[in-house]
Structures are given as C-alpha cells and as structure tokens.
Amino acid sequence: MSESKDAYALAGVDIAAGNAAVAQYREVLGRWQHPDQLDAIGGFGGLFAMPGDAARALVASTDGVGTKILIAAELERYDGVGRDLVNHCVNDILVVNASPLFFLDYYAVGKLDPEIAAAVVSGCANACRAHGCALLGGETAEMPGLYAPGHFDLAGTIVGVVDRAAVPNPASVEPGDAVIGLPAVGLHTNGYSLARALIPHEQWLQPFGDATYADALLAEHPSYYEAVRAIQKVASVKVMAHITGGGLLENLPRTLRPEVKAVLEQSRWSVPAIQQVLVERGGLTHEERYRTLNMGIGYTLVVPVDDAARAVAAVPGAKTIGWIEARTGEEAQVTIHPARSTD
C-alpha cells in the first residue's frame, strides 16, 4: 500500500494488504498440489475432482460476514447475519456454476448465550433450506477473553457440485460480449468498517428513506442462485463474478482472460442510497468507491451480445451494464465511466 492510504484502509481494512497475503499463500501452496485439485488458490471456489466420477467436481468456499456483525449485535438483530453468510457462500460457488450440497457454520464468542447462538444459526438453517442445502453442523466456540462482551464472529464453509463440462471457461469471452449486472440491495457483507466509521451508531435508528439507517445497513445479502439459473435458461453464460470485497474493479477481472477487459457505464444502473451516503461522507474517489463498495451491482455475467436482451428480460432488475473489449499492454481489466454520447 502506498503511503497515501485510501478511506477504507484508514477505516482499518487494507485491500492491498489482503491481495499481498493471497499472493504469499499462492507461493506457499504452489510448492505442492493434490493431484485431484483442479485449480489454484484465489478463485471464488476451489474445485476438487469428484471421487469415482470423473465428469463432476466438488466446489468448496469459506467466508464470513465481516463487521456487519457488530451492527447486528448492537441492535440485537441476530438471524439476518446467518442468512447473509449462507447466501454469500452460495453466490461464491455459483461463479463456477456449482449447486450447493451442504454447509457448515463456525460461531465464536467470548461468553455463550444459547438464545443468541440459536438465533444466529437459525438464519443459516433457513437460508440453507431455501437452497435445498444441508446444514450438516459446525462449531460453536466459547473463548473467554478473545471477544468483547456481546461480540461474536461467524463464518462458514459450503460444498457444492458441478459438471466439469459446465464450469465457465474464461477463454470463451470475446470482444463484443455483453456484461449483465444483477442489482445489489445495499452493502451486502463488505464495506462495513468504512460504514461504521462514517455513520456513527447514534444515527443507526434515525430515519433514512422509508426506514432507518440500521435497516439499510443490515439489508440482507441476496442469493443470486435463482436469477442466474433463470438467465442460463435463455442465454449462453460465459463467465460470472460475485461482487464482494474489492468491488467491481477487483472481482470482475478474476474470471476474465488477460487479453480482454470490461468497459462499464456507471449511468446504466442505480447505486443504493446507503452507498451514496458513504461516497459523499467519505469523499471517496472514483477508484475508491468501485474498489471498496459494490456500488449497486452484486453479481455479473458475461453473455454474447445477441443474448443480452433475453438475459435482462429473464430477471427483474437485471441490466446490461457494459461490454467486453480487447485489452493491450498494461490496461486495466475494468474501466467504469459515464455513459458515452450516442451523437
């Protein structure tokens, strides 16, 4: 990270440091790879050859809810974070076209309150049931002294399955393809350290739009599973991306080949009001806002331009947000700019 840190780093989350850590993980893990491991670390989900079935692969991913938990804990709204967690994990393995099989949660706290724990896990269970995904179990860890009173952490691991022939292929992406965006409803599970720095807890219960700041901050991280399956029925989906930490600038390139870039027009979609507040209060630069927040796009799909209209029509709120171009040299893999004139 340069000496001039961005607003998110000043709030305590250094995305560049996270990227550097992953680079070191690759170096360590690159020394040996299991023969049935089908890809390298760093993807949205890891693939492992299905024992006894060469045509299919298991897909696994682990994630957490982040400091959204601190807002939920202070407001005593516990069940939502369980749904956030499962939906986030479902979306991650969906990027490689996997369907969820089972989920395990990890709930850690300094002093265990059984009712709070049950409320948190009930959110996980409800979201698993909505996806036909088994909640096999997990771990409840009581660790005095590690967490402040009332605080807890929540993480989970999901395992799904995919036909290996159906795994999206970045090599299929060509200049002229369309980028479809599915709408975000809020921060989802990223950007909360910045949000807590810019929206003090004294304001959380104050009116904001038709509800309160708290309602906007705790809006559920949606699952895009059904939306993606609906689009796949009418369009050829080449690659997908879940827009989480790192925003559009870092997540969309994760499934593009180096020879292409995505060009997006920010005026083609709406930015949730809560994110507009953060941009204004934090004075976020163009790069900061699209690297820290989802800025209104929760999931992207690349389809042939001839399929774009059918893809958009298949899901309410879906929009064509940009296109694919050839990339040369050291050009950025994602460019976001205002709509171009048609004159």
C-alpha positions as CSV (number, residue, x, y, z in Angstrom):
1,M,0.0,0.0,0.0
2,S,1.3,3.4,-0.8
3,E,1.9,6.0,1.9
4,S,-1.3,7.8,0.9
5,K,-3.9,5.3,2.1
6,D,-7.5,5.2,0.8
7,A,-10.5,5.8,3.0
8,Y,-11.1,2.0,3.6
9,A,-7.5,1.5,4.7
10,L,-7.9,4.4,7.1
11,A,-11.0,2.7,8.5
12,G,-8.9,-0.4,9.2
13,V,-9.3,-2.6,6.1
14,D,-6.3,-2.6,3.7
15,I,-7.4,-4.4,0.5
16,A,-3.9,-4.2,-0.9
17,A,-2.6,-6.0,2.1
18,G,-5.2,-8.7,1.6
19,N,-4.1,-9.1,-2.0
20,A,-0.5,-9.3,-0.9
21,A,-1.4,-12.0,1.6
22,V,-3.1,-14.1,-1.1
23,A,0.0,-13.8,-3.3
24,Q,2.1,-15.2,-0.5
25,Y,-0.4,-18.0,0.0
26,R,0.0,-18.9,-3.6
27,E,3.7,-19.0,-3.2
28,V,3.5,-21.4,-0.2
29,L,0.8,-23.6,-1.7
30,G,2.4,-23.7,-5.1
31,R,5.1,-26.0,-3.7
32,W,2.7,-28.9,-3.7
33,Q,-0.8,-29.5,-5.1
34,H,-3.1,-32.5,-4.6
35,P,-3.4,-34.4,-7.8
36,D,-7.2,-34.1,-7.7
37,Q,-7.2,-30.3,-7.1
38,L,-8.4,-28.7,-10.3
39,D,-7.4,-25.1,-9.9
40,A,-5.2,-22.7,-8.0
41,I,-5.9,-20.7,-4.8
42,G,-7.6,-17.3,-5.3
43,G,-10.8,-18.2,-7.1
44,F,-14.3,-17.8,-5.8
45,G,-14.5,-21.5,-5.1
46,G,-11.9,-24.3,-5.1
47,L,-12.6,-27.3,-7.3
48,F,-11.7,-30.9,-6.4
49,A,-12.3,-34.0,-8.7
50,M,-15.3,-36.0,-7.5
51,P,-14.1,-39.4,-6.3
52,G,-15.4,-42.1,-8.5
53,D,-17.0,-39.7,-11.0
54,A,-14.6,-38.1,-13.5
55,A,-17.4,-36.0,-15.0
56,R,-18.1,-33.9,-11.9
57,A,-16.2,-31.9,-9.3
58,L,-16.8,-30.8,-5.8
59,V,-16.6,-27.0,-5.2
60,A,-15.9,-25.5,-1.8
61,S,-15.7,-22.0,-0.4
62,T,-15.3,-20.4,3.0
63,D,-16.3,-16.9,4.0
64,G,-17.6,-14.7,6.8
65,V,-19.9,-11.8,7.4
66,G,-17.3,-9.2,8.5
67,T,-18.0,-6.3,10.8
68,K,-21.7,-6.2,9.8
69,I,-21.8,-8.4,12.8
70,L,-21.0,-5.5,15.1
71,I,-24.1,-3.6,13.9
72,A,-26.3,-6.7,14.2
73,A,-25.0,-7.4,17.7
74,E,-25.5,-3.8,19.0
75,L,-29.1,-3.7,17.6
76,E,-29.8,-7.3,18.7
77,R,-30.8,-8.4,15.2
78,Y,-29.2,-11.8,15.0
79,D,-30.9,-14.0,12.5
80,G,-30.1,-11.9,9.4
81,V,-26.3,-12.5,9.6
82,G,-26.8,-16.2,9.2
83,R,-28.7,-15.7,6.0
84,D,-26.1,-13.2,4.8
85,L,-23.4,-15.9,5.4
86,V,-25.1,-18.7,3.5
87,N,-26.2,-16.5,0.6
88,H,-22.7,-15.1,0.2
89,C,-21.2,-18.6,0.1
90,V,-23.9,-19.8,-2.4
91,N,-23.0,-16.9,-4.7
92,D,-19.3,-17.7,-4.5
93,I,-19.6,-21.3,-5.7
94,L,-22.3,-20.2,-8.2
95,V,-19.5,-18.4,-10.0
96,V,-18.2,-21.7,-11.1
97,N,-21.8,-22.9,-11.8
98,A,-22.0,-25.1,-8.8
99,S,-25.1,-26.1,-6.9
100,P,-24.9,-26.3,-3.1
101,L,-24.8,-29.6,-1.3
102,F,-24.0,-28.9,2.3
103,F,-22.9,-26.1,4.7
104,L,-21.0,-25.9,8.0
105,D,-21.0,-22.9,10.2
106,Y,-18.5,-21.6,12.8
107,Y,-19.8,-19.4,15.6
108,A,-17.3,-18.0,18.0
109,V,-18.0,-15.9,21.1
110,G,-16.4,-14.9,24.4
111,K,-19.4,-15.8,26.6
112,L,-22.0,-18.1,25.1
113,D,-25.7,-17.0,25.2
114,P,-27.7,-20.0,23.9
115,E,-30.6,-17.9,22.7
116,I,-28.4,-15.6,20.6
117,A,-26.5,-18.6,19.2
118,A,-29.7,-20.3,18.2
119,A,-31.0,-17.1,16.5
120,V,-27.8,-16.8,14.5
121,V,-27.8,-20.5,13.5
122,S,-31.5,-20.3,12.6
123,G,-30.7,-17.8,10.0
124,C,-28.1,-20.2,8.5
125,A,-30.6,-23.0,8.6
126,N,-33.4,-21.0,6.9
127,A,-31.1,-19.9,4.1
128,C,-29.8,-23.5,3.7
129,R,-33.3,-24.8,3.4
130,A,-34.2,-22.2,0.8
131,H,-31.4,-23.6,-1.4
132,G,-32.0,-27.3,-0.7
133,C,-28.6,-27.3,1.0
134,A,-28.0,-29.5,4.1
135,L,-26.7,-27.7,7.2
136,L,-24.5,-30.6,8.4
137,G,-23.3,-29.0,11.6
138,G,-20.4,-26.8,12.5
139,E,-18.6,-25.5,15.6
140,T,-19.7,-23.3,18.5
141,A,-16.5,-22.0,20.2
142,E,-16.6,-20.2,23.6
143,M,-13.3,-18.4,24.1
144,P,-13.3,-16.0,27.1
145,G,-11.1,-13.0,26.7
146,L,-10.9,-13.2,22.9
147,Y,-14.1,-11.3,22.2
148,A,-15.5,-8.2,23.8
149,P,-18.8,-8.7,25.7
150,G,-21.7,-9.0,23.2
151,H,-19.4,-9.6,20.3
152,F,-19.1,-12.7,18.2
153,D,-17.7,-14.0,14.9
154,L,-19.5,-16.0,12.2
155,A,-18.0,-17.9,9.3
156,G,-19.0,-20.9,7.2
157,T,-17.9,-23.4,4.6
158,I,-20.0,-24.5,1.7
159,V,-19.5,-27.5,-0.6
160,G,-21.3,-27.9,-3.9
161,V,-21.1,-29.9,-7.1
162,V,-20.7,-29.1,-10.7
163,D,-20.4,-31.0,-14.0
164,R,-16.9,-30.3,-15.1
165,A,-18.1,-29.6,-18.7
166,A,-20.3,-26.8,-17.3
167,V,-17.6,-24.9,-15.5
168,P,-17.4,-21.4,-17.1
169,N,-14.4,-21.0,-19.5
170,P,-12.7,-17.6,-19.5
171,A,-11.2,-18.4,-22.9
172,S,-14.7,-18.2,-24.4
173,V,-15.0,-14.5,-23.6
174,E,-14.6,-12.3,-26.7
175,P,-14.6,-8.6,-27.5
176,G,-18.2,-7.5,-28.2
177,D,-19.7,-9.7,-25.5
178,A,-22.2,-8.0,-23.1
179,V,-21.8,-7.7,-19.3
180,I,-25.0,-8.2,-17.4
181,G,-25.3,-6.9,-13.9
182,L,-27.7,-8.1,-11.1
183,P,-28.7,-5.4,-8.6
184,A,-27.3,-5.1,-5.1
185,V,-29.6,-4.1,-2.3
186,G,-27.0,-2.5,-0.1
187,L,-23.6,-3.2,1.3
188,H,-24.2,-7.0,1.4
189,T,-21.3,-8.2,3.5
190,N,-18.5,-5.8,2.6
191,G,-17.6,-2.2,3.4
192,Y,-18.8,-2.2,7.0
193,S,-15.7,-1.0,8.6
194,L,-15.9,2.1,6.4
195,A,-19.7,2.4,7.1
196,R,-19.2,2.3,10.8
197,A,-16.6,5.0,10.6
198,L,-18.8,7.3,8.6
199,I,-22.3,6.5,10.1
200,P,-22.0,6.6,13.9
201,H,-24.1,4.2,15.9
202,E,-26.1,7.2,17.3
203,Q,-27.6,7.6,13.8
204,W,-28.4,4.0,13.2
205,L,-32.1,4.2,14.4
206,Q,-32.7,7.6,12.7
207,P,-35.0,7.8,9.7
208,F,-33.3,7.1,6.4
209,G,-35.6,6.9,3.3
210,D,-38.6,4.8,4.1
211,A,-36.9,3.1,7.1
212,T,-33.8,3.7,9.2
213,Y,-30.0,3.7,8.7
214,A,-30.0,0.4,10.6
215,D,-32.4,-1.2,8.1
216,A,-30.3,-0.1,5.2
217,L,-27.1,-1.3,6.8
218,L,-28.5,-4.7,7.7
219,A,-30.3,-5.3,4.4
220,E,-29.9,-8.9,3.6
221,H,-27.1,-10.1,1.2
222,P,-29.2,-11.7,-1.5
223,S,-28.7,-15.0,-3.1
224,Y,-28.4,-14.8,-6.9
225,Y,-28.8,-18.5,-7.4
226,E,-32.4,-18.4,-8.9
227,A,-31.6,-15.3,-11.0
228,V,-28.6,-17.0,-12.6
229,R,-30.4,-20.2,-13.3
230,A,-33.2,-18.2,-15.0
231,I,-30.7,-16.4,-17.2
232,Q,-28.9,-19.6,-18.1
233,K,-32.2,-20.9,-19.5
234,V,-32.3,-18.2,-22.1
235,A,-28.7,-17.1,-22.6
236,S,-25.2,-18.6,-23.0
237,V,-23.4,-17.5,-19.9
238,K,-19.6,-17.5,-20.4
239,V,-18.3,-16.3,-17.0
240,M,-19.6,-14.8,-13.8
241,A,-18.4,-12.8,-10.8
242,H,-19.7,-12.2,-7.3
243,I,-19.0,-8.6,-6.4
244,T,-17.7,-8.6,-2.9
245,G,-14.6,-7.2,-1.2
246,G,-12.6,-5.3,-3.9
247,G,-15.7,-4.2,-5.7
248,L,-16.2,-4.3,-9.5
249,L,-12.6,-3.3,-10.1
250,E,-11.1,-6.4,-8.5
251,N,-13.8,-9.1,-8.7
252,L,-14.9,-8.9,-12.4
253,P,-11.3,-9.4,-13.6
254,R,-11.0,-12.6,-11.6
255,T,-12.8,-14.5,-14.3
256,L,-11.6,-12.7,-17.4
257,R,-8.6,-13.8,-19.5
258,P,-5.7,-11.3,-19.7
259,E,-6.4,-10.4,-23.3
260,V,-9.8,-8.8,-22.7
261,K,-11.2,-6.0,-20.5
262,A,-14.7,-5.0,-19.3
263,V,-15.9,-1.5,-20.0
264,L,-18.9,-0.4,-17.8
265,E,-21.1,2.6,-17.9
266,Q,-22.0,3.7,-14.4
267,S,-25.1,5.5,-15.5
268,R,-26.8,2.3,-16.6
269,W,-27.6,1.2,-13.1
270,S,-28.7,2.7,-9.7
271,V,-26.5,3.0,-6.7
272,P,-28.2,2.2,-3.3
273,A,-28.8,5.3,-1.2
274,I,-26.8,4.0,1.7
275,Q,-23.7,3.7,-0.6
276,Q,-24.3,7.2,-1.9
277,V,-24.1,8.4,1.7
278,L,-20.8,6.7,2.2
279,V,-19.4,8.1,-1.0
280,E,-20.4,11.6,0.0
281,R,-19.3,11.4,3.6
282,G,-16.1,9.7,2.9
283,G,-15.2,11.8,-0.1
284,L,-14.4,8.5,-2.0
285,T,-12.6,8.9,-5.2
286,H,-13.9,7.1,-8.3
287,E,-11.4,4.3,-7.8
288,E,-12.1,4.0,-4.0
289,R,-15.8,3.7,-4.4
290,Y,-15.6,1.0,-7.0
291,R,-12.9,-0.9,-5.2
292,T,-14.5,-0.7,-1.7
293,L,-18.2,-1.0,-2.4
294,N,-20.3,-3.0,-4.8
295,M,-21.8,0.4,-6.0
296,G,-25.2,-1.3,-6.8
297,I,-24.0,-4.4,-8.7
298,G,-23.9,-7.6,-6.7
299,Y,-23.2,-10.1,-9.5
300,T,-22.1,-10.0,-13.1
301,L,-22.4,-12.4,-16.1
302,V,-20.8,-12.2,-19.5
303,V,-23.0,-13.3,-22.4
304,P,-22.9,-13.0,-26.2
305,V,-24.3,-9.6,-27.2
306,D,-27.2,-11.4,-29.1
307,D,-28.3,-13.0,-25.8
308,A,-28.2,-9.8,-23.7
309,A,-31.8,-8.7,-24.2
310,R,-33.1,-12.2,-23.3
311,A,-30.8,-12.3,-20.2
312,V,-32.1,-9.0,-19.0
313,A,-35.7,-9.9,-19.5
314,A,-35.3,-13.1,-17.5
315,V,-34.6,-11.4,-14.2
316,P,-36.3,-8.2,-12.8
317,G,-33.7,-5.5,-12.2
318,A,-31.0,-7.1,-14.4
319,K,-29.3,-4.7,-16.8
320,T,-26.7,-4.6,-19.5
321,I,-24.0,-2.6,-17.7
322,G,-21.2,-2.8,-20.3
323,W,-19.3,-4.8,-22.8
324,I,-16.0,-6.6,-23.4
325,E,-13.2,-5.1,-25.4
326,A,-9.7,-6.3,-26.4
327,R,-7.0,-5.4,-23.9
328,T,-3.5,-4.4,-24.7
329,G,-0.4,-3.9,-22.6
330,E,-1.0,-2.9,-19.0
331,E,-4.5,-1.6,-19.5
332,A,-6.8,-2.0,-16.5
333,Q,-9.2,-5.0,-16.9
334,V,-12.2,-3.0,-15.8
335,T,-12.9,0.6,-16.8
336,I,-16.0,2.4,-15.4
337,H,-17.1,5.7,-16.9
338,P,-20.3,7.7,-17.5
339,A,-22.5,6.8,-20.5
340,R,-21.0,7.7,-23.8
341,S,-22.8,10.0,-26.1
342,T,-24.7,8.4,-29.0
343,D,-24.4,11.5,-31.1
